[in-house]
Amino acid sequence: MLDRSKLLLVEQQIQKLRDDIHHHNYLYYALDTPQIPDVEYDRLLCALQTLEKEHPELVTADSPTQRVGSQPLDVFSQVTHIVPMLSLDNAFNDNELYEFNRRIIDRLHIEDQQIEYACEPKLDGIAISLLYRGGILVQGATRGDGTTGEDITQNVRTIPSVPLRLQGDSYPLILEVRGEIYMPKAGFQQLNETARNNNEKLFVNPRNAAAGSLRQLDSRITAQRPLEMCAYSVGQVEGGELPDSHIDILYALSGWGFRINKEIAKVIGIHSCCDYFKKLSEKRDALAYDIDGIVFKVNSLHLQQTLGFISRAPRWAIAMKFPAQEEITQLQDVEFQVGRTGVITPVARLQPVFVGGVTVSNATLHNRDEIERLGVMVGDTVIIRRAGDVIPQIVSVVEAKRPDNATPIEFPQQCPVCASPVVHIEGETAIRCSGGLVCVAQVKEAIKHYVSRKAMDVDGLGEKLVEQLVDSGCIQSVADLYDLKQEQLIVMERMGEKSAANLLRALERSKTTTLARFIYALGIREVGEATARSLVQHLGNLEALMQADNETLQSINDVGPVVTKFIIEFFSQESNQGMIQRLRDQGVNWPDVEVQKADLPLAGVSYVLTGSLDALNRDQAKQYLQALGATVTASVSKKTSCLVAGPKAGSKLVKAEQLGIDIINEEQLVELLGTHGVNI
Ligand code: IVH
């Protein structure tokens, strides 16, 4: 008897934990509004796992612990869709969309009325059918040919946004929910990053990654893939009522625990559909997932029924597609481009092809590793992808179409522009031209960078013009820009008197700038806008930067040893010093900046960290000290105020002792941080 009541108690505990976990799952995965921290969620799940381990007889298929995957299958079994899974007709422009609307109006004889449409992003993933009986997920199936799909229940169970059981009690007894399983962009990047690090084959795009993840016979692999499910319609429905409009059905699905798309909207009339399409096109790149179009559906179920279906698609819905982002074309040649810092990048010359809304004839091949990974040869048929504003990429090679005369891609031994030897720096995948400013390509890129918007912002001096000016010998470095004369400019292509005068004015205007812009414009390797700003904040003027030593530079937030080396190298070159002097003589000027001397408690104190630390790592210790105003440098000198020495400290400790510098251990550091409110 006692055992029975004990078991009952455990059952209740398990039920309560499952309810809580389901609820938090819903808040997190369906609504994106978590209410408890991840650790608390993990704690609940762990408690449930422990109880289920002790009582395996109480484990049910809808328990949230069952998302980790189960024993591999030999084969997927087949599933018949009682309500066929149809596809959608496509529209590729406004006219085709208007024709779709016209067909509906004609069929419904409602000339002067406007149709109410539901607008939804068309998710680029895999269609899924989820069958719930009595609110419990009993089957997940792919679309297949629309009538027969594959049973992938084990796999869909592992996806956190697929409810294992429905919420509330108003759902129909039998409910088939349809939607898309997709991989968000961030998850896809991460998955490929890991694959790259492990030298594994990369996925071509999020859709392929989602498809590959769902096709696994071993659901434990699927469980590790970042997949999401979003509901967009229903199939079989028995033993219950649904709302009478599409949008309201989606809201009902949301209430039962499904994720629905946040961008869905109800609009009146086809013109509003066009507006919606435009608005979402602009937002497309910022979305967390790939979409390949917008789906417009007649919102009223009654009208949907009247309209019915034609062949395999409903008359009441259409997918307005974005231009394809992937296309097939031929790699005709590979050229090597020299960048501002001498990096030589292989660029694919392609048979021009229309993709992602523009004609593409070049794609980057990044570096030797990328070429090896793709296994690409000149003459190959390749698939290229242009998504958003991203530069076109070659994603794969169609090896079956390789011609007999395909040739391997040879890397140059000499710079293709200045013929200086090419160097392969250890630890870098890139190869570089060693020519520096002897190399016209590097000079051109340096000038383009100097005049660019975020640097000196010279309006009207585009890339083509810079190239002409260098090629015609008018300019050899950025300092020559300010000596340009009207008569030199007007002979350039597409240059009239007016534009020449405008350019001279823009050059004059650019002379008054900020120190951060000027430093960025110099094009020192690894010095981006943020680093330039950081340098200015800490050093205040250019002289201080030009004279700064290793320690001073490294004590600045975000400035590590690599960028320090490049900064020192840059300013130690006489040609660079001469160029800066010339620019200043020509009138380039900026106000100096007051160095931020915050009233921080450790301002003016300089620390060195050595040996191994335990409670916090060196980076953390450095960040905490810097946050309190201290500087943290790499080596001990007379300027060092204090050495923090952990176990295994070596030469720095010896030197600090010799110089009579204060030495503290980690415990004392933690105590010191504590007195300033930083509790470890
Ligand atoms: S409705 C009868 N809505 O697009 C209507 N489909 O050919 C059936 N898709 O592979 C589909 N997002 O998986 C619909 N919001 C959405 C969708 C969507 C993506 C996919 C669907 C199918 C294809 C339609």
Boltz pocket constraint, residues with backbone or C-beta under 6 A from the ligand:
constraints:
  - pocket:
      binder: B
      contacts: [[A, 86], [A, 87], [A, 88], [A, 120], [A, 121], [A, 122], [A, 123], [A, 124], [A, 125], [A, 126], [A, 127], [A, 128], [A, 179], [A, 180], [A, 232], [A, 233], [A, 295], [A, 314], [A, 317]]
      max_distance: 6.0
